[in-house]
Amino acid sequence: MTTSDRDRDGEDRRDSTTTFGEYGGRYVPEALMPAILELEDAYERYVLANEDGFMDEFRERMCEFGGRPTPLQRAGRLSDRYDREIYLKREDLVHGGAHKLNNALGQVLLAKYMGKERIIAETGAGQHGTATAMAAAHLDVPCEIYMGRTDVNRQRPNVYRMRMNGAEVNPVTAGSGTLKEAINETMRDWATTVETTHYVIGSVVGPHPFPKMVRDFQAVIGQEAREQIREQAGQLPDSVVACAGGGSNTMGAFYAFVPDSAEPRSGADSSSAERSSADSQAAQPRDDGEQTEPREHVDLVAVEAGGSSLEIDEEMGLAPNSATLSTGTDGVLHGAMTKLLQRGDGQIVESHSVSAGLDYAGVGPELSHLVETGRVMPESVGDEAALEAFHRLSRLEGIIPALESSHALGYLEEVAGPDADGSADLGDVVVVNLSGRGDKDLETVLEETETRDLAAAPDVEVFDR
Amino acid sequence: MSDDDTIESEIETAIRDNHPALITYVCAGDPSLEATAAYVEALDRGGADLIELGLPFSEPIAEGPTIQASIDRALGAGTSPQGFFELVDELETDAPLLVMTYYNMILQYEAAETADAPGTDGASLRGGPGVGPFVERAADAGLSGIIVPDLPAEEADPLRDACDEHGLDLVFIVAPTTEGERLERIMSQVSGFAYVQARLGTTGARGDVSNATHDSLARLAEYDGVPKAVGFGVSEGDHAAEIVEAGADGVIVGSALVDIVAEHGSDGDAPAADALEAKAHELKAGAIRGADETTPPKDTPEPEQP
């Protein structure tokens, strides 16, 4: 799809390529619209059409600087425990310790191609902020990160990492001082500095073209995993499981598998059915011969943070969870129509998760669409089950997972563990996206473990001896 | 501009009859809806020709610190869309009223009476929220227009259709970055007035008039059929004078008034209302001073008789 394909003067100016079914769009202040259109143009030229070899340079830098490709590792002891083949896509081994760099490096590089002089970004727990700061240092672009005051206080090591990489960190004191407020403030900065600055948004959220562009930078996860599992297991996986907050690791892991559906493709209004052919060839090369083979079906499971409860407290304006896909309702937040945690009157509620990276009241519009059309199954795992899974993987496989990824692992236990009720079937071959490593979460895990009775947790009496 | 057989909007009439117009903003519910009623009446007495009432939303991405804080106070006081509309039901002002709010507030508003009025939700999402009930309730309450800072023209078709159906103006913002074909399209779709954003960034009182204001007004000069009002950073009578002199048909003042609310809001309604009335006087006088410095726009039609 190129700009000239669009009918911007026609009766219906609502351009279908800016949306995923009913979700997406560009709900931004007028001052930002020209920048959104400029970015859309850059996305189409550099990312989709590989103009000036942009995607080649991006891929090369992701290998040399970012450490790609990442392994797909068969997890032997997990496979034994769950009596099926469990493979871990090791995004925790990307430089910086999470999948976040895939997107951050892509966008900072794009900003350079666009001639922007300055980078801004929001961060919640600090993972996207640190990835952006690394990419900005690597590519020599000035960088400022907005981070909620509460998050600054509880994620001090990440604040320090950003500063070490040369980024300015601006604490945001509004509201509860977390991710939502940080995004608000970054958008305000962008509305002021839009002519010289690119906003590196941290997930598949925000106005078009961000959800598509971030997805395309993250899609390498699923592209690699799809090839690797064919090689290692001789088949496509029966299911792919990924955690979902905003949904960038989720869309990254799923995107290459979305067409692998036994279900008949849905009607003409479904953008996902068409999307792999025309608008993303450069971002996602496909093997033409493969299309004629019998279709293998891959289930896609998005595991959200169930927190402590799935109910919303309307009076307090608080959701003790971040299960937007499972429990949210349609609305507009941060530039896109998507599923949201909101009160009946439209005020956005404060979300919660033990995992700061999942703690967000919105979700990417494409995920909302894929859930609405039935292609992606939303599930949720609570704080406690995620903590158990954190300890379990550390103990069984020698990998300390991020608390975010621990939600995906917790889902395995829930449906395939010793106490599973057999209500869900993941199939024989399962890929779990291990989106990040858990070193950043040690403080939280220590605190949370002390207050709970977790079967999988080690005793740490060694401190008392 | 109106042909003889079309009715000019209340907002456009208010601007032309009171040229140069003073447009004021306060956030409803800060510190209470009762106080807002007193403030709106004070602004009306003080010379405001149009009054924007903010319906607070929890994520006001276009606002600077002053109005963010006002919205926080209003939400903290429990301001709801129902309460907002009940306030507007009761208000009797000479100045037409507009609501300024974010798009999600419009989408989520479900009037209880929609069940009785099928066919008003043509613009709604499939099985999802729609804009019809909000616009219908706004029209019932006597509001004359809507401003939505996070709704660019590209996404505005459903709301514009609903506003047309219910006789409300949908005011669009023209930013310093709005140019070329987009500017042309927005100016052809705007109703009521064009909200000329004086500078990049968020709302908030500033110490001077931005150069971007003069550039924007020069760029908009050819659209002489559409009233142009300048907002974002206007806080003093002298600013109003300079802006009107530069060709604006009106000035929009928000943060400077919200500052007064923040300062006096807890003292009871009367002191804040008096201060707001005095500020409105100052701003209106400034605007008139600016108009005296300039020759009358040649295309301004004679005020129409009701």
Contacts between the chains, C-beta under 8 A, distances in Angstrom:
chain1	res1	chain2	res2	distance
A	8	B	181	7.5
A	9	B	185	7.8
A	12	B	157	7.6
A	13	B	153	7.9
A	13	B	154	6.0
A	13	B	157	6.9
A	14	B	154	7.4
A	14	B	155	7.3
A	14	B	157	6.3
A	15	B	154	7.6
A	18	B	154	7.9
A	22	B	125	5.2
A	22	B	126	6.0
A	22	B	128	6.5
A	25	B	155	5.5
A	26	B	152	6.5
A	26	B	154	5.9
A	26	B	155	6.2
A	27	B	103	5.6
A	27	B	150	5.1
A	27	B	151	6.3
A	27	B	152	7.6
A	27	B	155	5.7
A	28	B	150	6.2
A	28	B	152	6.3
A	29	B	61	6.9
A	29	B	62	4.8
A	29	B	149	5.5
A	29	B	150	5.9
A	29	B	152	7.5
A	29	B	173	7.2
A	29	B	175	7.4
A	30	B	149	8.0
A	30	B	152	5.3
A	30	B	153	7.8
A	30	B	172	7.1
A	30	B	173	4.4
A	30	B	174	6.9
A	30	B	175	4.6
A	30	B	177	7.9
A	30	B	178	6.0
A	30	B	186	7.8
A	30	B	197	7.1
A	31	B	173	7.7
A	31	B	175	3.7
A	31	B	176	7.1
A	31	B	177	5.5
A	31	B	178	7.8
A	31	B	197	6.3
A	31	B	200	5.7
A	31	B	201	7.8
A	32	B	177	8.0
A	33	B	152	4.7
A	33	B	154	7.0
A	33	B	175	7.8
A	33	B	177	7.6
A	33	B	178	7.4
A	33	B	182	6.9
A	34	B	177	4.5
A	34	B	178	7.0
A	34	B	179	7.2
A	34	B	182	7.2
A	35	B	177	7.3
A	174	B	68	6.2
A	174	B	72	7.8
A	175	B	58	7.7
A	175	B	72	7.8
A	180	B	59	6.8
A	184	B	59	5.7
A	184	B	60	7.6
A	184	B	61	5.1
A	187	B	61	4.7
A	188	B	61	6.4
A	188	B	62	7.7
A	188	B	64	7.4
A	188	B	201	7.3
A	188	B	202	5.0
A	191	B	61	7.8
A	191	B	62	7.0
A	191	B	200	6.4
A	191	B	201	5.8
A	191	B	202	6.3
A	192	B	200	5.1
A	192	B	201	3.6
A	192	B	202	7.0
A	193	B	200	7.4
A	194	B	177	6.5
A	194	B	200	6.5
A	195	B	177	7.1
A	195	B	200	7.5
A	317	B	58	7.7
A	329	B	129	7.8
A	330	B	107	7.8
A	330	B	125	6.4
A	330	B	128	4.1
A	330	B	129	5.8
A	331	B	104	4.7
A	331	B	107	5.8
A	331	B	108	6.1
A	331	B	129	6.4
A	332	B	102	7.8
A	332	B	103	4.8
A	332	B	104	4.6
A	332	B	107	6.2
A	332	B	150	7.3
A	333	B	59	6.4
A	333	B	104	6.5
A	334	B	59	7.4
A	334	B	61	7.5
A	335	B	150	7.7
A	337	B	125	7.6
A	340	B	104	7.7
A	342	B	104	7.2
A	342	B	108	6.9
A	344	B	108	7.1
A	344	B	110	7.9
A	345	B	80	5.6
A	345	B	81	5.5
A	345	B	82	8.0
A	345	B	105	7.7
A	345	B	108	6.2
A	345	B	109	7.6
A	346	B	57	7.0
A	346	B	81	7.3
A	346	B	104	4.8
A	346	B	105	4.5
A	346	B	107	6.9
A	346	B	108	3.3
A	346	B	109	7.0
A	347	B	57	7.0
A	347	B	58	4.5
A	347	B	75	6.9
A	348	B	58	4.8
A	348	B	59	5.6
A	348	B	104	7.6
